[in-house]
Amino acid sequence: MPEIKVVTEVAGRVCALPLETGASVGNGDDIAFVEAMKMEIPVASPAAGKLKSILVKVDDVIAEGQAVAVLET
């Protein structure tokens, strides 16, 4: 199955991970939330599929463009 990396568009601190590995996700579902400039910015799934792995944990500081999860489509 093809894999897609889910990347963040902002740098900041991971403040929430609402899904667990193995969860089914739809196109546009929120996979993580990043706190940046006192706002919580969602990181959305670019496609429907199954959440294969989560590459970050809550309180990790991440960079713009960093992969936060891997989807199987």
C-alpha positions, 0 to 999 in steps of 0.5 A: 500500500502507498504511504503518505507522510503527513507534514506540518505547515508551522513550527511549534509545540505538539499540544494534542494527538487526538488519534492513535496508530491504526485509526482510520482517517478521512481526507481533512481529519485532524491528526495533530495540533501544533501550538504556535503563536498562542494558537492551536493549529491543526495538522490535517490528513491529506488523504483518507487511509489508515494511520500507520505511525505517529512520529511525534509525541505531545510536547515535542518541538517541531519544525515547519515541514516536519513529518508528524505521521505516516498514512497507508492509503 
